[in-house]
Amino acid sequence: MLGKDELKDSVRWAIEREADDVIKLGEAVYQQPELGYKETHTARLIAEKLSAMKLPVQTGLGITGVKATLTGYQKGIGLAILSELDAVVCPGHPASDPATGGAHACGHHAQLAAMYGAARGLVATGAQEFLAGAVHFMAVPAEEYVEIEYRQRLREEGKIHFLGGKQELLALGHFDDVDMAMMVHQANLNGDKKALVGGTSNGFIGKLIRYRGREAHAGGAPHHGVNALNAAMLGLMGVHMLRETFQDQDHVRVHPIITKGGDLVNVVPADVRVETYVRGQSIDAIADASVKVNRALKAGADAVGASVDILELPGYLPRILHEDLDQVFRDNIEALVGQGSVGTAGHGAGSTDMGDLMHVMPAIHPAVGGCSGRAHSEDFGISDPHLAYVVPAQALAMTAIDLLWDQGQVASNLCADFKPRYSRSEYLRIWERILE
């Protein structure tokens, strides 16, 4: 009878033997970046790779999502190994798409490779014969909260409920058979650290803002116009003036962009559009900052006699800790890279829709190195392909074995002890309450 540690070693080396294929997949995705809810090529590639392992594959989840399932020898906990399909907008990146500006400047291509590698290892060793429950390999769309106007149009057309992919799949029921989830994010780690476990992050509310003025000849009769660009500039200046009112422990971040500043230089701008997030460490902090930001934005309109429409959009919930599940992953990543090479993450002011899952099920989001440059920047890239692509695959697969071994006792205990912030039905209503 094969023991748990023997199975873990077998899976680890099975992934190692397929390292070139795992890396090749990651590099193929890197070369063809696609933005959220448009990841048709990437989704097709991932579906083909998972289908080749004789796994049942579902496609078209939340427009582009992919899900394959490895079923164990008996019913039990459903564990999801997640990855993200989309790129971020970074037109200056050397591998960006010249048409869309999309680039894998955040490491999602490496997540896909890691998820695929974990599947390869578990399938190749027949691990399902020793594991209770199921492992779901999921490639999820639209984690990067970009092209907000485009996604809002999809929402108005009834094609999506949420702007974020994990939220959307949760709303559609594609997580109904998932009891716990894990994924790895890639990062440029300093010093001797090769991985970070744990950590929290901000959540946020999204806003689409439209200032409306009155057109007039900008040179000949500006006094007949109402300058919506001036209104927007005053509103944004008011937001900047608020910064000293945000408490440090709330980690509030507000970072607007003007996406339309007018139509012609010789016409007083009458249609000006702004997008922003209002981020914070807690829902209460986000809600408080959001009220202040709206007040400032409206004041800019009042100052010049313009009007402003502010459309509140569901963003992401803050990422929260699950220390026990983190520890299971930590033990496995330490076995791969050494105990001294694994640190503990702190709080990050960025956001991810993994935070939404964390409010309804046990979930973790550790980081593994192997990258260089700054995330979401043109210098971001892979510096150590084995660490970025292969090691996370091994750690995820080994963690899955720990969780689902022995009739899935570890996973069952973690789920039994978990107290969700919201039930799944409550989650679908929580954003309505936040945005009231």
C-alpha positions as CSV (number, residue, x, y, z in Angstrom):
1,M,0.0,0.0,0.0
2,L,1.4,3.3,-1.1
3,G,1.9,5.8,1.8
4,K,1.1,9.5,1.7
5,D,4.7,10.6,1.7
6,E,5.5,8.2,-1.1
7,L,2.6,9.5,-3.1
8,K,3.7,13.1,-2.6
9,D,7.3,12.2,-3.7
10,S,5.9,10.4,-6.7
11,V,3.8,13.4,-7.7
12,R,6.6,15.8,-7.1
13,W,8.9,13.9,-9.5
14,A,6.2,13.3,-12.0
15,I,5.9,17.1,-12.3
16,E,9.6,17.5,-12.4
17,R,9.8,15.1,-15.4
18,E,7.2,17.3,-17.2
19,A,8.9,20.6,-16.2
20,D,9.7,21.5,-19.8
21,D,6.0,21.0,-20.9
22,V,4.8,23.0,-17.9
23,I,7.2,25.9,-18.7
24,K,6.3,25.7,-22.4
25,L,2.6,26.2,-21.5
26,G,3.4,29.2,-19.4
27,E,5.5,30.8,-22.1
28,A,2.9,30.2,-24.7
29,V,0.2,32.0,-22.7
30,Y,2.7,34.8,-22.0
31,Q,3.1,35.4,-25.7
32,Q,-0.6,35.9,-26.4
33,P,-2.1,38.0,-23.6
34,E,-5.9,38.6,-23.5
35,L,-7.9,40.9,-21.3
36,G,-10.8,39.8,-19.0
37,Y,-13.9,38.1,-20.4
38,K,-12.0,38.0,-23.8
39,E,-9.6,35.1,-23.1
40,T,-10.8,32.9,-25.8
41,H,-7.4,31.6,-27.1
42,T,-6.0,31.1,-23.6
43,A,-9.2,29.3,-22.5
44,R,-9.1,27.0,-25.5
45,L,-5.4,26.2,-25.0
46,I,-6.0,25.3,-21.3
47,A,-9.1,23.2,-22.1
48,E,-7.1,21.3,-24.7
49,K,-4.3,20.6,-22.2
50,L,-6.7,19.4,-19.5
51,S,-8.7,17.3,-22.0
52,A,-5.6,15.6,-23.1
53,M,-5.3,14.1,-19.6
54,K,-8.7,12.5,-20.1
55,L,-10.3,14.8,-17.5
56,P,-13.9,15.9,-18.0
57,V,-13.7,19.5,-18.9
58,Q,-16.3,22.3,-18.8
59,T,-15.8,25.5,-20.9
60,G,-17.5,28.8,-21.3
61,L,-18.0,29.3,-17.6
62,G,-18.6,33.0,-17.1
63,I,-17.9,33.5,-20.8
64,T,-14.4,32.0,-20.9
65,G,-13.8,30.0,-17.7
66,V,-12.5,26.4,-17.8
67,K,-13.0,23.7,-15.2
68,A,-11.7,20.1,-15.1
69,T,-12.3,17.6,-12.3
70,L,-10.2,14.7,-11.0
71,T,-12.6,12.5,-8.9
72,G,-11.3,10.5,-6.0
73,Y,-12.2,7.0,-4.9
74,Q,-15.1,8.2,-2.7
75,K,-17.2,11.3,-2.2
76,G,-15.8,14.1,0.0
77,I,-14.5,17.6,0.0
78,G,-14.2,19.5,-3.3
79,L,-10.9,21.2,-3.5
80,A,-10.2,23.8,-6.2
81,I,-6.8,24.6,-7.6
82,L,-7.3,28.0,-9.2
83,S,-5.5,30.0,-11.9
84,E,-6.4,33.2,-13.7
85,L,-6.7,33.6,-17.5
86,D,-6.4,37.3,-18.0
87,A,-3.7,39.8,-18.6
88,V,-3.4,43.4,-17.3
89,V,-3.2,46.5,-19.5
90,C,0.5,47.5,-19.8
91,P,1.1,48.8,-23.3
92,G,4.8,49.5,-22.6
93,H,5.6,45.8,-21.8
94,P,7.8,44.1,-24.4
95,A,5.3,41.2,-24.7
96,S,2.1,43.4,-24.8
97,D,-0.6,43.0,-27.5
98,P,-0.2,46.0,-29.8
99,A,-4.0,46.2,-30.3
100,T,-5.2,46.0,-26.7
101,G,-2.1,46.9,-24.6
102,G,-2.7,43.6,-22.7
103,A,0.4,42.0,-21.2
104,H,1.1,39.3,-18.6
105,A,2.8,41.7,-16.3
106,C,1.2,40.1,-13.2
107,G,2.1,36.5,-13.6
108,H,-1.2,34.9,-14.4
109,H,0.5,32.9,-17.2
110,A,2.6,31.3,-14.5
111,Q,-0.5,30.5,-12.4
112,L,-2.0,28.6,-15.4
113,A,1.2,26.7,-15.8
114,A,1.2,25.8,-12.1
115,M,-2.4,24.6,-12.1
116,Y,-1.7,22.6,-15.2
117,G,1.5,21.1,-13.7
118,A,-0.4,20.1,-10.6
119,A,-3.0,18.3,-12.7
120,R,-0.3,16.5,-14.7
121,G,1.4,15.2,-11.6
122,L,-1.8,14.0,-9.9
123,V,-3.1,12.4,-13.0
124,A,0.2,10.7,-14.0
125,T,0.5,9.0,-10.7
126,G,-3.1,7.9,-10.4
127,A,-3.4,9.9,-7.2
128,Q,-7.2,9.9,-7.4
129,E,-7.1,6.2,-6.3
130,F,-5.8,7.4,-2.9
131,L,-7.8,10.6,-2.4
132,A,-11.3,11.2,-1.2
133,G,-13.4,13.9,-2.7
134,A,-12.4,15.8,-5.9
135,V,-9.8,18.2,-7.2
136,H,-11.2,20.9,-9.5
137,F,-8.7,22.6,-11.8
138,M,-10.1,25.9,-12.7
139,A,-8.9,28.7,-15.0
140,V,-11.0,31.7,-14.1
141,P,-11.5,34.8,-16.2
142,A,-11.2,38.5,-15.5
143,E,-9.3,38.9,-12.2
144,E,-7.8,42.2,-13.3
145,Y,-10.4,44.9,-12.8
146,V,-9.8,46.7,-16.1
147,E,-11.9,48.0,-19.0
148,I,-14.6,48.9,-16.5
149,E,-16.9,50.5,-19.0
150,Y,-16.8,47.5,-21.3
151,R,-17.6,45.1,-18.4
152,Q,-20.4,47.4,-17.2
153,R,-21.9,47.1,-20.7
154,L,-21.7,43.3,-20.4
155,R,-23.5,43.6,-17.1
156,E,-26.2,45.9,-18.5
157,E,-26.7,43.4,-21.3
158,G,-27.2,40.6,-18.8
159,K,-24.1,38.7,-19.9
160,I,-22.4,38.9,-16.5
161,H,-23.4,39.7,-13.0
162,F,-20.0,40.7,-11.6
163,L,-16.9,42.4,-13.1
164,G,-14.6,39.9,-11.5
165,G,-14.4,36.3,-12.7
166,K,-14.4,34.4,-9.4
167,Q,-17.4,36.5,-8.3
168,E,-19.1,35.6,-11.5
169,L,-18.4,31.9,-11.2
170,L,-19.6,32.0,-7.6
171,A,-22.8,33.7,-8.7
172,L,-23.4,31.2,-11.5
173,G,-23.0,28.2,-9.2
174,H,-19.7,26.9,-10.6
175,F,-18.3,26.8,-7.1
176,D,-21.2,24.9,-5.7
177,D,-19.2,21.7,-5.6
178,V,-16.1,23.5,-4.2
179,D,-15.6,23.5,-0.4
180,M,-12.1,25.0,-0.3
181,A,-9.8,26.7,-2.8
182,M,-6.1,27.6,-3.2
183,M,-3.9,29.2,-5.8
184,V,-0.4,30.7,-6.0
185,H,0.5,34.2,-7.2
186,Q,3.9,34.9,-8.6
187,A,6.0,37.7,-7.2
188,N,9.4,39.4,-7.2
189,L,10.6,38.5,-3.7
190,N,13.5,40.3,-2.1
191,G,16.5,38.8,-0.3
192,D,16.7,35.1,0.2
193,K,12.9,34.4,0.2
194,K,11.4,32.2,-2.5
195,A,7.9,32.1,-1.2
196,L,5.5,34.0,1.1
197,V,2.6,32.4,2.9
198,G,-0.4,34.2,4.5
199,G,-1.1,37.8,4.3
200,T,-4.1,40.0,3.8
201,S,-5.1,42.6,1.3
202,N,-7.4,45.5,0.6
203,G,-10.8,45.3,-0.9
204,F,-12.4,48.1,-3.0
205,I,-15.5,49.6,-4.5
206,G,-15.3,50.6,-8.2
207,K,-16.7,53.9,-9.5
208,L,-17.7,55.1,-13.0
209,I,-18.0,58.9,-12.9
210,R,-19.4,61.1,-15.6
211,Y,-19.3,64.9,-15.4
212,R,-21.8,66.7,-17.7
213,G,-21.4,70.3,-18.7
214,R,-22.5,72.5,-21.6
215,E,-20.6,72.8,-24.9
216,A,-19.6,76.2,-26.3
217,H,-16.8,77.6,-28.5
218,A,-13.8,77.4,-26.4
219,G,-12.1,80.5,-27.8
220,G,-15.0,82.7,-29.0
221,A,-17.7,82.1,-26.3
222,P,-16.4,80.1,-23.3
223,H,-18.7,82.0,-21.0
224,H,-21.7,80.2,-22.6
225,G,-20.3,76.9,-21.7
226,V,-20.0,74.8,-18.5
227,N,-16.6,73.1,-18.4
228,A,-17.0,69.5,-17.3
229,L,-13.2,69.0,-17.3
230,N,-12.8,71.8,-14.8
231,A,-15.5,70.2,-12.7
232,A,-13.6,66.9,-12.8
233,M,-10.3,68.5,-11.9
234,L,-11.8,70.2,-8.9
235,G,-13.5,67.0,-7.9
236,L,-10.3,65.1,-8.1
237,M,-8.4,67.8,-6.2
238,G,-11.1,67.5,-3.5
239,V,-10.3,63.7,-3.3
240,H,-6.6,64.5,-2.9
241,M,-7.5,67.0,-0.1
242,L,-9.2,64.1,1.8
243,R,-6.1,62.0,2.1
244,E,-5.2,63.3,5.6
245,T,-8.6,62.2,6.8
246,F,-7.9,58.5,6.0
247,Q,-6.5,56.5,9.0
248,D,-3.2,54.7,8.4
249,Q,-4.5,51.4,9.7
250,D,-7.3,51.4,7.1
251,H,-4.9,51.4,4.2
252,V,-7.2,53.5,2.1
253,R,-6.1,54.1,-1.5
254,V,-8.0,56.2,-4.1
255,H,-6.4,56.4,-7.6
256,P,-8.6,57.8,-10.3
257,I,-7.9,58.2,-14.0
258,I,-9.6,60.4,-16.6
259,T,-10.7,58.2,-19.5
260,K,-12.3,61.0,-21.5
261,G,-11.4,64.7,-21.1
262,G,-13.6,66.2,-23.8
263,D,-14.2,65.9,-27.5
264,L,-12.4,68.7,-29.3
265,V,-9.8,71.2,-28.1
266,N,-11.9,74.1,-29.5
267,V,-15.1,73.0,-27.7
268,V,-15.7,73.5,-24.0
269,P,-15.7,69.9,-22.6
270,A,-19.2,68.8,-21.8
271,D,-18.7,65.1,-21.3
272,V,-15.8,64.0,-19.1
273,R,-15.4,60.5,-17.6
274,V,-13.4,59.2,-14.7
275,E,-12.8,55.7,-13.3
276,T,-11.5,55.0,-9.8
277,Y,-11.3,52.4,-7.0
278,V,-11.8,53.2,-3.4
279,R,-9.7,50.7,-1.5
280,G,-9.5,49.8,2.2
281,Q,-8.6,47.0,4.6
282,S,-12.1,46.5,5.8
283,I,-15.6,46.9,4.4
284,D,-16.3,49.7,6.9
285,A,-13.2,51.6,5.9
286,I,-14.1,51.3,2.2
287,A,-17.7,52.5,2.9
288,D,-16.5,55.5,4.9
289,A,-13.9,56.5,2.3
290,S,-16.4,56.0,-0.5
291,V,-18.9,58.5,1.0
292,K,-16.1,61.1,1.4
293,V,-14.9,60.6,-2.2
294,N,-18.4,61.0,-3.6
295,R,-18.9,64.2,-1.6
296,A,-15.7,65.6,-3.1
297,L,-16.6,64.6,-6.6
298,K,-20.0,66.2,-6.3
299,A,-18.5,69.4,-5.0
300,G,-16.4,69.7,-8.1
301,A,-19.6,69.7,-10.2
302,D,-21.3,72.2,-7.9
303,A,-18.4,74.6,-8.1
304,V,-18.8,75.2,-11.9
305,G,-22.5,74.5,-12.3
306,A,-22.0,71.0,-13.9
307,S,-23.7,67.8,-12.9
308,V,-22.1,64.5,-12.1
309,D,-23.3,60.9,-12.2
310,I,-21.5,58.4,-10.0
311,L,-22.1,54.7,-10.7
312,E,-21.1,52.5,-7.8
313,L,-19.8,49.0,-8.9
314,P,-19.1,45.9,-6.9
315,G,-15.4,45.6,-6.5
316,Y,-13.6,42.9,-4.4
317,L,-13.7,42.0,-0.7
318,P,-10.5,42.1,1.3
319,R,-8.3,39.1,1.4
320,I,-8.4,37.4,4.9
321,L,-6.3,34.7,6.5
322,H,-6.9,31.0,6.9
323,E,-3.9,30.1,9.0
324,D,-4.4,26.4,9.2
325,L,-4.8,25.9,5.5
326,D,-1.8,28.2,5.0
327,Q,0.2,25.9,7.3
328,V,-0.5,22.9,5.2
329,F,0.8,24.7,2.1
330,R,3.8,26.1,4.1
331,D,4.9,22.7,5.0
332,N,5.0,21.6,1.4
333,I,6.6,24.7,-0.1
334,E,9.3,24.5,2.7
335,A,10.0,20.9,1.7
336,L,10.7,22.2,-1.8
337,V,12.7,25.4,-1.3
338,G,13.9,25.1,2.3
339,Q,12.4,26.4,5.6
340,G,14.6,29.6,5.6
341,S,13.4,30.5,2.1
342,V,9.7,30.8,3.1
343,G,8.5,34.0,4.8
344,T,5.2,35.3,6.1
345,A,3.3,37.9,4.1
346,G,2.0,41.1,5.6
347,H,-0.8,43.3,4.4
348,G,-0.9,44.3,0.7
349,A,-2.8,47.4,-0.5
350,G,-3.8,45.7,-3.8
351,S,-6.9,43.7,-4.3
352,T,-8.1,40.4,-5.8
353,D,-11.4,38.6,-6.1
354,M,-9.8,35.7,-4.2
355,G,-10.9,37.8,-1.2
356,D,-14.5,37.2,-2.1
357,L,-14.0,33.4,-2.1
358,M,-12.2,33.7,1.3
359,H,-15.4,35.1,2.8
360,V,-17.4,32.0,1.9
361,M,-14.9,29.1,2.1
362,P,-11.4,28.3,3.4
363,A,-9.0,29.6,0.8
364,I,-5.3,30.7,0.5
365,H,-3.3,32.9,-1.9
366,P,0.4,32.4,-1.2
367,A,3.1,34.0,-3.4
368,V,6.1,32.2,-5.0
369,G,9.1,34.0,-6.5
370,G,10.9,33.5,-9.8
371,C,9.9,37.0,-11.2
372,S,11.8,40.2,-11.8
373,G,10.6,43.8,-12.1
374,R,7.5,45.4,-10.6
375,A,4.0,43.9,-11.0
376,H,1.8,45.7,-13.6
377,S,4.9,47.3,-15.0
378,E,6.8,47.0,-18.3
379,D,9.8,45.5,-16.6
380,F,7.9,42.6,-15.0
381,G,9.1,39.1,-16.2
382,I,10.1,35.6,-15.3
383,S,13.7,35.3,-14.1
384,D,13.6,31.7,-12.8
385,P,11.2,29.6,-14.8
386,H,11.5,26.5,-12.6
387,L,10.7,28.5,-9.4
388,A,7.9,30.4,-11.1
389,Y,6.2,27.6,-13.0
390,V,7.2,24.2,-11.6
391,V,7.7,24.6,-7.9
392,P,4.2,26.1,-7.4
393,A,2.7,23.1,-9.3
394,Q,4.5,20.7,-7.0
395,A,3.5,22.6,-3.9
396,L,-0.2,22.7,-4.9
397,A,-0.3,19.0,-5.8
398,M,1.4,18.0,-2.6
399,T,-0.9,20.1,-0.6
400,A,-3.9,18.5,-2.3
401,I,-2.7,15.1,-1.2
402,D,-2.3,16.2,2.4
403,L,-5.8,17.6,2.4
404,L,-7.6,14.7,0.7
405,W,-5.6,11.7,2.1
406,D,-7.1,9.4,4.7
407,Q,-10.7,9.9,3.6
408,G,-10.0,13.6,3.4
409,Q,-9.8,14.1,7.1
410,V,-7.6,17.2,7.1
411,A,-9.8,19.0,4.5
412,S,-13.0,17.9,6.3
413,N,-11.7,19.2,9.7
414,L,-10.7,22.5,8.2
415,C,-14.1,23.0,6.6
416,A,-15.9,21.9,9.7
417,D,-14.0,24.5,11.8
418,F,-14.4,27.3,9.2
419,K,-16.9,30.0,10.0
420,P,-17.8,31.8,6.8
421,R,-18.3,35.6,7.0
422,Y,-21.2,35.1,4.6
423,S,-23.2,32.1,3.3
424,R,-23.1,31.8,-0.5
425,S,-26.6,33.1,-0.7
426,E,-25.8,36.0,1.6
427,Y,-22.7,36.8,-0.5
428,L,-24.8,37.4,-3.6
429,R,-26.6,40.2,-1.7
430,I,-23.7,41.7,0.2
431,W,-22.6,44.0,-2.5
432,E,-26.1,45.4,-2.8
433,R,-25.8,46.4,0.9
434,I,-22.3,47.8,0.6
435,L,-23.3,50.0,-2.3
436,E,-26.5,51.4,-0.7
